[in-house]
Amino acid sequence: MTLHTTLLVRSDSKQADNYEQTLHKATEDLKRFHLEDMEVCSAQQAGLQSFRYRPGPLSHLEMPIWLFQRYLAKQILAASTS
């Protein structure tokens, strides 16, 4: 698997004395973050394929996810109708 990530930086940040070190650390941190995220997503997808999985409502603990989904759906709908 290949992971492509774009890291946006301000043009003036390249003039910093420690730019290369900071860029390298940020890139490594992002790689680690994405790899952990892909692991969690893979486990989630595997769980959805389990014969024990039963669809149902989100837990009250997942309210921020539900709110974000609703917000995103409204934004997509508004963008597609304008």
Buried (B, 14 or more C-beta within 10 A) or exposed (E): EEEEEEEEEEEEEEEEEEEEEEBEEEEEEBEEEEEEEEEEEEEEEEEEEEEEEEEEEEEEEEEEEEEEEEEEEEEEEEEEEE
